[in-house]
Amino acid sequence: MSTGKLFTCIIPDKPGTLEQRLKVRDQHISNAKDLNSKGLLVAGGGYADKHPDEGESFNFKGSIITFRAASQEDVQKLLDTDIYTTTGVWDLPNAKIYPAIEAIRKD
């Protein structure tokens, strides 16, 4: 497991990028699993305005990710190279990176 500090990121999607997000999602998830296996990505997923009703799709609005890294700059590098950034899905200039402290966790 990687040692380091926790950072929780809230990254909005750019408007109109849902189709692109879904197109590259498998690659994004594959990379996320790799970062998780290295102890860098603690938890992550998408967020929306609401949970979908039965039969509806999840209407992604962005991502929430918690990383374990040495510095906020290291987290920024991970975000900068993510496929959601390089293909124009994430609105990175409006992303927030917050220092975080874990209080409770169930494995």
Backbone torsions as a table, in degrees:
resi	resn	phi	psi	omega
1	MET	NA	140.9	176.7
2	SER	-72.0	142.9	172.5
3	THR	-100.2	157.8	179.7
4	GLY	151.3	-171.3	-178.8
5	LYS	-94.7	154.6	177.0
6	LEU	-91.7	141.3	176.6
7	PHE	-137.0	126.6	175.8
8	THR	-103.5	128.2	-176.2
9	CYS	-112.4	135.4	172.3
10	ILE	-117.3	112.9	-171.5
11	ILE	-121.3	109.1	178.2
12	PRO	-74.4	152.9	170.8
13	ASP	-84.2	151.1	170.8
14	LYS	-69.1	147.5	177.8
15	PRO	-57.9	141.3	174.9
16	GLY	76.9	18.1	-176.2
17	THR	-109.0	10.5	-177.6
18	LEU	-57.9	-43.9	-179.8
19	GLU	-60.9	-43.4	178.7
20	GLN	-65.5	-41.2	178.0
21	ARG	-56.3	-49.4	-178.1
22	LEU	-66.3	-32.4	179.9
23	LYS	-64.0	-39.0	-175.8
24	VAL	-106.2	7.2	-174.7
25	ARG	-59.1	-42.4	-179.4
26	ASP	-59.3	-40.5	178.1
27	GLN	-66.8	-40.4	178.5
28	HIS	-61.5	-46.3	-179.2
29	ILE	-65.0	-40.1	177.9
30	SER	-60.4	-45.1	177.9
31	ASN	-65.2	-40.8	179.5
32	ALA	-61.9	-40.8	178.0
33	LYS	-63.2	-38.0	177.0
34	ASP	-64.0	-45.5	178.3
35	LEU	-64.0	-36.1	178.0
36	ASN	-65.3	-42.7	-179.4
37	SER	-65.4	-24.8	177.6
38	LYS	-88.1	-2.0	179.8
39	GLY	82.1	9.1	-178.8
40	LEU	-87.8	-38.6	179.2
41	LEU	-102.0	116.7	-177.1
42	VAL	-85.7	-45.6	-179.1
43	ALA	-158.9	153.7	178.4
44	GLY	-169.7	160.8	177.5
45	GLY	175.9	179.9	-179.9
46	GLY	-94.1	162.3	172.6
47	TYR	-128.9	159.8	-178.6
48	ALA	-143.5	177.0	175.9
49	ASP	-71.1	-30.6	-179.3
50	LYS	-160.0	160.7	172.1
51	HIS	-71.4	140.7	-178.2
52	PRO	-70.1	148.6	171.3
53	ASP	-73.6	164.0	-179.7
54	GLU	-55.0	130.6	179.9
55	GLY	89.8	-10.4	178.5
56	GLU	-93.8	157.1	174.7
57	SER	-89.5	157.0	175.5
58	PHE	-71.1	123.6	-178.2
59	ASN	-94.1	84.0	-176.7
60	PHE	-56.0	137.5	174.6
61	LYS	-118.7	-11.7	-178.7
62	GLY	165.7	-165.2	-176.3
63	SER	-132.1	150.1	171.4
64	ILE	-124.2	122.9	-175.5
65	ILE	-136.0	137.9	171.7
66	THR	-111.8	123.9	178.4
67	PHE	-109.5	155.4	167.9
68	ARG	-114.1	116.3	-175.4
69	ALA	-149.7	166.0	179.7
70	ALA	-71.3	-31.6	-175.1
71	SER	-154.2	164.2	175.5
72	GLN	-63.6	-32.4	178.0
73	GLU	-63.5	-38.5	177.1
74	ASP	-64.3	-39.2	176.8
75	VAL	-63.8	-43.7	180.0
76	GLN	-59.2	-39.4	178.0
77	LYS	-63.5	-39.8	177.6
78	LEU	-63.1	-42.1	178.3
79	LEU	-67.0	-41.4	-178.1
80	ASP	-59.8	-32.4	-174.9
81	THR	-98.4	-2.0	179.1
82	ASP	-67.0	145.8	-178.9
83	ILE	-62.1	-27.2	176.2
84	TYR	-67.1	-29.0	175.4
85	THR	-79.0	-49.2	-173.2
86	THR	-69.1	-19.3	177.4
87	THR	-103.8	8.7	172.4
88	GLY	83.9	16.7	179.6
89	VAL	-80.2	-53.8	-176.1
90	TRP	-75.7	140.8	173.3
91	ASP	-91.7	71.9	-171.6
92	LEU	-59.0	-37.0	177.9
93	PRO	-60.2	-22.5	179.2
94	ASN	-102.9	9.8	176.6
95	ALA	-73.6	151.9	176.4
96	LYS	-119.2	134.9	175.7
97	ILE	-120.0	117.4	-176.5
98	TYR	-113.7	131.7	169.2
99	PRO	-60.6	138.5	-176.0
100	ALA	-132.2	155.3	175.7
101	ILE	-128.9	128.2	179.8
102	GLU	-83.7	127.9	178.8
103	ALA	-106.7	-40.8	-178.1
104	ILE	-138.5	138.7	178.0
105	ARG	-150.3	136.2	174.6
106	LYS	-116.3	120.8	179.1
107	ASP	-92.6	NA	NA
